[in-house]
Amino acid sequence: PLGFRVRENIMRIIREEMNAAGACEIIMPALHPKSVWETTGRWDEMKSVMYQFGEGERAYGLGPTHEEVIAPIVQKHVNSYLDLPIALYQIQVKFRNEERPKSGLLRGREFTMKDLYSFHTNEESLNVFYDRVKEAYRGIFKRVGLGDTTYLTLASGGSFSQYSHEFQTVSDVGEDTIYLCKACSVAVNHEIITEQKVCPECNSNDLVKKNAIEVGNIFKLGTRFSEPVGLMYRDTDGTQKPVIMASYGIGVERLMGAIVETYHDDAGLIWPQAVAPFIAHLLIIGEQTGTLKKFADTAYQSMIDADIEVLYDDRTDVSAGEKFADADLLGLPWRLVVSNSTLAEDKIEVKKRTEKEKKLIALKELPKYITK
């Protein structure tokens, strides 16, 4: 349940930033007919990573990505340049037959992806939105606590463009290798450095090698997927032209894993408040009868009334030491302790997970103190 709540908080932040960027949320099927992938010529190309089954008209695949699905959908709704640009996203389960799934949340065969697709009449329109999504991504990573360790990283554009962009979070457990340019603060994927040895932005060779986790990527797709499905628009001069596309992805569980790898210590997790499953962890230490239990219940209710989410540990069959250890392990931002000694002063012991200092706070001041 706690991990689910973290995941929901991450998706809420993603939705808020995508909506603010002007994108609209939809949902598309995870089960794809073979025909849509044959249209773009990728049914056989993707065979190594795509789960495929059935034969003939009943041949299907589990979607590892959704360009083949979204392009025909948009094709039914675009006629004129006046219908563009369009930006649509979903948060959907995807499947990829990874050869070596590993590292728990960081690389699995089933995962949740936020995939956004944008559709444009020209490169100028695309570039404006592309830069807007870059900023939205920066906003997402900053809000979840990874803003200082996540870098916009130049990567190979493959067959679509000279460069694509990844968002890489520096981490010792990362399986990607990036190079941070000391001269201009650009990050570069190892495959580009392998090709040209210097920073492509400033030509400096003063580069620092780092391990990193790829938490997002953005690609300019050109007309690779629009032309095969006939996704065209009528321009101002009446001519038919192919729509220009781009895609933008964030792996939800991978982002969650990157947060865990960044925020922990020997005692357990340290969730950033924006994604924490609860804001506070309330512990009763002592016999849970009479005045002590009533005081703890009142503290709990005061937090709920202030819209502060609280995990209430009122277990009677575990020791105080176990409760403290579990609180550190779960890593909620605030630990609140009610005991006979705090009750004697009509206060609650308050401690931040990131600090050693403890403070005694009056019950009536507690919600304000937590939210200050």
N, C-alpha and C positions, 0 to 999 in steps of 0.2 A: 504493500500500500504506500509506503513512503517513497519508493522509487517512482511509482506511478504518479504521485503528486509532483515530484520534481519534473518529470517528463511533461506533465500538463502545464506547469509554470513556464518551462522552456518554450513550449508550443504557443502559449499565450503571448509571450514576448515577441516571438517570430511573427505571429498574426498581426499584432499591433504595428510592428515596423513595416510589414508588407502592405497592410491597408493604408498606412500613412504615406507610403510611396506611390499609391494610386493603383495597386493591384486588387483584383477581386478573387475571392476564394471560390473554388469549385471542388468537385470530387469526380475522379475518373475511375474506370474499372481497373482492377489489378490483373484480370484475365483478358488476354489479347488474342484475337484471331490471327492466324498465320498470314492471312491476306494483307493486313495493314503493314506488316513487316516486309512482306514480299514487294509491296509497292515501292518501298525505299531501298530495296536490295539488301536489307540487313538481317533477314531471317537466318541465312546460312552464316553470315559474318558474326552474328552474336551467339552462335550455337554453343560455344565453349562456356559462356556465362549465363545463358538464358535457359531456364527450365522449360523444356518443350515436350509436348505429349500429344497423342492422338494422330489421326491420319486424315488426308483429304480435306473435306469441308469441316471436319471435326478436329482439325489440328489447332492447338492453342499454345500459348506461352504465358508464363507469369512475368509480368512487366518488370524489367530491371531499370527502365526509364520510360518516359511517356511522350517523346516527340512524335512517334508514329500515331499516337492516339489523338493528341491535341490538335495537330495540323488539320486533319479531316473535319474535326469539330468546328474549328474556326472558319474553315473553308465554306461552311454552310451559312455563315453569318457575315462574311465580308464580300462586298461588291465594289464599293467605291473607296477612294482615298479618304472620303469623309468618315468611313467606318474605322479608321485607324488613327492612332495606335491603340492596341489592346494589350493588357497585361493580366494574365490569369495564373493562379497558383493553387496548389493543393498540398495537404499534408497526408501522405498516403504510404501504406506498407509497400515495400519493394522487395524483390527477390533476385539474388545473384548467386550463381554457383561458384562462389569463391573457392579457389584451389586450396588455399590455406587459411581458413577462418581462424582468428586468434584474438587474444587480448580482450576477451569479453565483449564489452559494448563497442569497441573500436572497429572491429571487422567481423561481421557476421553474414550469414546467407540470407537472413530475413532482417529487415531494418525499416525504420520510418524515415522518409525523406520529405523535406519541404522542397518541391520543385516548382519554380516559377518560369513561365514562358511569356516572352513579349514579342509583339508583331508590329512591324513598321513599314512605312513607305520608302524610307531612305536611310542612309547611314547617319545623317545628322540627327534625325529623330531617335534612332537607335542609340547613338552615343549619349544623348541627353538622358535617356532612361537608364542606360547602362551605368552612368556615373551616379545616378540617383540610387540605384540598387547598391552600388559600392558603399555609399554613405549609410544606407539602411542596414547593411551587413555590419558595418562598423558600429552602428548603434546597438544591434543585437549582441555582438560580442562584448561591447562595453557593459551593457546591462546585466549580462550573465556573469560578469567578473573576469572576462578574458581580454579586455581591451588593451591592457599593457603588454600582453605576451602574444597577441595575434597579429600577424603581418599580412598585408596584401602582397601576394607573391606572384611574380611573373613565371608562367609555365608555358609549355609548348601548346600552340593552338591547333596542332594536328592538321587535318585537311581543311579546317574552317578559317583560320586566320594565323598571322605570325605568332601572336601570343594569346593565351587565355590567362585568366587570373584565378589563383587559389587563395584561400585564407588559411594560413598555417599557424597553429598555436605551438610555440616552442615548448618542448617537453622531452625529458630524457627517455621516455618510453615510446616516443614517436618513431614510426617506421619510415617516414620521409626524411630526406636530407635537403635542407635549404641553406642558402648563403646570404647573410645579412651584410649589405654594403655599408661600411662605416662612413663613406663619403656622402651618400645621399639618402641613407636609411631605407632603400628599396630592398626587398627580399627576392631572391631568385631561386627557382627550383634547380636541383642538381643537373637535370637533363639539359638545361640551357647552358649552365657553366661548363658542362662536358663538351658542348659544341663550340663555345667561344671564349671561355676562360676569364672574361671580364664582365663587369656589370653592364647590361645593355642600355641602362639609362645614362650613365656618366662615364663609362669606360674605365672606371677604377678597378684595380685588382686587389684592393684592400678589403677582403671579404672574410667573414667569420662563419665557420661551418657550424650548423646546429641541427639537432634532431627535432622533428616537428610532427604534429598531428594535423592532417588536413580536415578542417571543420566546415569548409564551404568552397564552392567554385562557381565561376561565371564564364560563359562561353558565348561568343558571337558565332552564330550558325550560318549566317548568310541565307542562301535560298536552298540549302541542302535538303531540307524536308518540305519546303513549300512547293517547289517545282514538281516533284513526283506526284503529289496529290492534287495538283491544280489549284493551289491556294494563290489566287491572283486578285489584283484590284484594278479598277479603272482609274487611271491618272487624270489630271486636269485636262490633258489634251485628248482624252478618250482612248488612249492606248492601254492595253492590258499588260501589267507588269507583275512579276512574282513578289510576294511579300517577303520581307527580310525578318529573320527570327533571331532570338537569343534565348539561352536557358541559364537558370541560376539555381543552384542546389545547396541545401544544408542538411546534413545528416543529424537527426535529432538525438538518437542514442549515442552517436559518436561525439556530439557536442557535450552531452551529459558525461561521457567518459573522460573527455578532456578537462571538464570542470573538476571531476574527482581527482584526476592525476595532478591537477594544479593546486587543489585545496584539500590537503590532508596532513596529518602528522602521525607520530607513532601511536597515538591514542585512538585515532579514527578520522572521520570525515570532518570537514569544516565548510558547510554549505554557505555560499554567498546568500545574503538575505533575499535577493530577488527571485531565486529559484528554490529556496529551502522548502521542504515539505510542510513545515510549521515554522513560525517565527520564534516561538518560545517552548521550552521544555520544563514543565512544572513537576517538581518532585516533592512528595511528602516523606519526611524522614521521622520515624517514630510511630508509636501506636496510633492507628487511624480511628480514633474514637473521640467523641465529644467536641470540645472547643477546637482542637487542632484540625480535625477533619473539616469542621464548619469554616474555619479560617481559610483553609486551602480551597474549599469549594467557592468561597466568596472571591478569592483571588482569581480563580479560574473564570468565574462568571464576569468579573470586571474586565478581564481581557477580551472575552467573547463580545461583550457589549461594546467594546472599543474597536471591534472588527480586527482583532489580533488573533491569529490562529495559534492554538496552543495544543501541544501534546501533553496529556495529563497522566503522569505515572503514579497511580494510586495502588500499585501492586502491594500485597501484604505478605507475599511468600518469598521475597528476596531481601537481601541485606542492603544497608545504605551504600556499602562499597560497590555492590553490583549495580545499583541505580546510578551512581556517579559514573561508573565505567561505561554503562550503556549510554548515558547522556553524551559522554565524549565520543563514543563510537558513532552514534547517529549524527552528531555534529550540527545540531540546530543552533542558530545564532545566539540565543539567550538561554541560560539555565536559571531557573527560579527555584529556590529551596524554601520550603516551609518546615520548620522543626520547632521543638519546644523552646529552644533558645531564641529563635527569631520571633516566636509567638509572644514571649515574655516582653519583648520590646514593641510588639504590635507592628512588626515589619517583616519584609521578605528579603532573603539573601539573593542578590542578583549578580550574575557573572556572564560576561561575553565569552563565547567559545574561543575567540582569538586573543583573549587577555587572561592574565593570572589574577588580577585584582578582583576582589569581591566587595560589594557594597550592600548595605542594609537600606532598603527603600520602603517608605510608608505605603500601605496598601492603596490609599487614595491617589498616590503619586505614581503608582506603578505603570499604568497604561501610557501616561505622558512621558515617563522616563524611557520606556521601550521605543517609543515612536519619535523621540526628539531628533 
